[in-house]
Amino acid sequence: MNITTVIDGTSARITPRGDIDFETLPPLRAAAQALPTRVTDLLWDLHHTAFMDVAGLHLLFDHLPVDGPDLHTTVTGLRQQPQRLLLMAAAIHPATFDLSRLFPDAPLASQPASEA
């Protein structure tokens, strides 16, 4: 997996290239944990991620360590399979997998899993 991180002031964009699974989860978490404390907005750019298993749910919904920054996390570039996974997780456990947090302005946040 190739991971690119771009920081612009208090915003960061992390772009993984490849699948997100439990093998690639540690370097992705390390990329997020390595962000400077001034970063308050994190955008996961998933344009180059065709597949994501449950590790992606851990990546997007588990919080960074308590001593880390309080990040506002959003996602862009969801492809079909990762989108279906997120919609299914949200349909099963909406309180745990609150998509409105990741997609505050997108119709995806309110779209039922059956429509994906």
Secondary structure, DSSP 8 states (H G I E B T S, - for coil): -EEEEEEETTEEEEEEES-BSTTTHHHHHHHHHTS-TT--EEEEE-TT---B-HHHHHHHHS---TTS---EEEEE---HHHHHHHHHHHHH-TTTS-HHHH-TTSGGGG--GGG-
